[in-house]
Amino acid sequence: QQQVKQSPQSLIVQKGGISIINCAYENTAFDYFPWYQQFPGKGPALLIAIRPDVSEKKEGRFTISFNKSAKQFSLHIMDSQPGDSATYFCAAKPDLMLTFGGGTRLMVKP
Amino acid sequence: ETGVTQTPRHLVMGMTNKKSLKCEQHLGHNAMYWYKQSAKKPLELMFVYSLEERVENNSVPSRFSPECPNSSHLFLHLHTLQPEDSALYLCASSQEGIQEETGELFFGEGSRLTVL
């Protein structure tokens, strides 16, 4: 069964700190790993994504680290800001169907 | 209008009512999706249409009936719902092709459904 497990469910970080969210998957056919960000009252929106041929991808303060052998990937938010407070979803897909993790509610305290 | 538009944004219905949720995408995409978002299962895929053909029906009860009349419009017809169906229903679209695309999902803002 295709499954993506995400942790933690919630996270509180001080402004300027590093937020780390982890995901693990089972299906080795997954070949695309995006992260989506959702603000209250809005739909999720793509934040950053990685393919398994690279171990890390960085866009501004957001970095995905990917460990193919462990079947794990994580999102790091450097210098976390109150505006980053949102729910974050990891996901994975081999084809048309995107499987989402359970979500992490991040709160960045001023 | 741009992006993915969902109407209505809020809907309250009784268990015997019939209502429909509407989704329209202005992105020229060829795939559309219905997701259910609740506290229990944050993002649960319900239906997928690719090139106006249904390609996925994720064990969804028959009281939910999707319709995709063209590549820009998607409906979710609701009939005899249960209180546990109360949730946020999200529509999304993506561009799927022969060559490997990212398949980025573009979501609408959702329709908040309350079943009394």
Interface residues (C-beta under 8 A of the other chain):
Chain A: Y32 P34 Y36 G41 K42 G43 P44 A45 L46 A49 T87 F89 K93 L96 M97 L98 T99 F100 G102 G103
Chain B: V4 A31 P42 L43 L45 V48 S50 V55 E56 L90 A92 E96 T102 G103 E104 L105 F106 F107 G108 E109 G110
